[in-house]
Amino acid sequence: VFNGQKLISAKTLTDYEELLKPYPGFLRVNKGTIININHLKDYSKGAVCYITMKGSDTEIEVSRRRKTAIIQYLKDRI
């Protein structure tokens, strides 16, 4: 959603991952979501991990496959 409007793209999320590689801070957290880590508000660890972004109270579930890599990325940045 961008300015209250839904946007549709013919590109896959994998295409966007490739486009964003040169820009640090973009991480794919699950099958359908790429986040900008600079807008991370909260990360909850546990059996199921969730990320909350600034400006939103929506929780984004982190996939089990990507959990370890994301935790390591966050540790490296702190």
C-alpha positions as CSV (number, residue, x, y, z in Angstrom):
1,V,0.0,0.0,0.0
2,F,1.4,3.4,-1.0
3,N,-0.4,6.6,0.0
4,G,-3.5,4.5,0.7
5,Q,-3.5,2.9,-2.8
6,K,-2.6,-0.7,-3.6
7,L,0.1,-1.1,-6.2
8,I,0.4,-4.1,-8.6
9,S,3.6,-5.2,-10.1
10,A,4.5,-7.7,-12.8
11,K,7.9,-8.3,-11.1
12,T,8.5,-11.1,-8.6
13,L,9.8,-10.4,-5.1
14,T,13.0,-12.1,-6.2
15,D,13.4,-9.5,-8.9
16,Y,13.0,-6.8,-6.3
17,E,15.6,-8.5,-4.0
18,E,18.1,-8.3,-6.9
19,L,17.3,-4.6,-7.5
20,L,17.8,-3.8,-3.8
21,K,21.0,-5.8,-3.4
22,P,23.2,-2.7,-3.8
23,Y,21.3,-0.9,-1.0
24,P,22.1,-2.1,2.5
25,G,19.3,-2.6,4.9
26,F,16.7,-4.5,2.8
27,L,15.9,-8.0,4.0
28,R,13.4,-10.5,2.9
29,V,11.7,-11.8,6.0
30,N,9.2,-14.3,4.5
31,K,7.7,-15.5,1.3
32,G,5.9,-12.2,0.6
33,T,7.7,-9.4,2.4
34,I,10.9,-7.4,2.0
35,I,11.6,-4.8,4.8
36,N,13.9,-1.8,5.2
37,I,15.7,-2.6,8.4
38,N,16.1,1.1,9.0
39,H,12.4,1.3,9.7
40,L,12.4,-1.6,12.2
41,K,10.6,-0.8,15.4
42,D,10.6,-4.1,17.2
43,Y,11.7,-7.7,16.8
44,S,10.3,-10.5,19.0
45,K,12.1,-13.7,19.4
46,G,10.5,-17.0,20.2
47,A,9.2,-20.1,18.5
48,V,7.5,-17.8,16.1
49,C,9.3,-14.4,15.5
50,Y,7.6,-11.2,14.5
51,I,8.9,-7.8,13.2
52,T,7.0,-4.6,13.8
53,M,7.8,-1.6,11.6
54,K,7.8,2.1,12.6
55,G,4.5,3.8,11.8
56,S,2.6,0.5,12.0
57,D,1.4,-1.9,14.7
58,T,1.1,-4.7,12.2
59,E,3.3,-7.7,13.1
60,I,5.1,-9.4,10.2
61,E,5.9,-13.0,10.8
62,V,9.5,-14.0,10.1
63,S,9.9,-17.3,8.3
64,R,11.7,-20.1,10.1
65,R,14.1,-20.4,7.2
66,R,15.1,-16.7,7.4
67,K,15.1,-16.3,11.2
68,T,18.7,-17.2,11.9
69,A,20.0,-14.9,9.1
70,I,17.9,-12.0,10.3
71,I,19.0,-12.4,13.9
72,Q,22.6,-12.5,12.8
73,Y,22.1,-9.4,10.6
74,L,20.6,-7.5,13.5
75,K,23.4,-8.5,15.9
76,D,26.0,-7.3,13.4
77,R,24.4,-3.9,13.2
78,I,24.2,-3.3,16.9
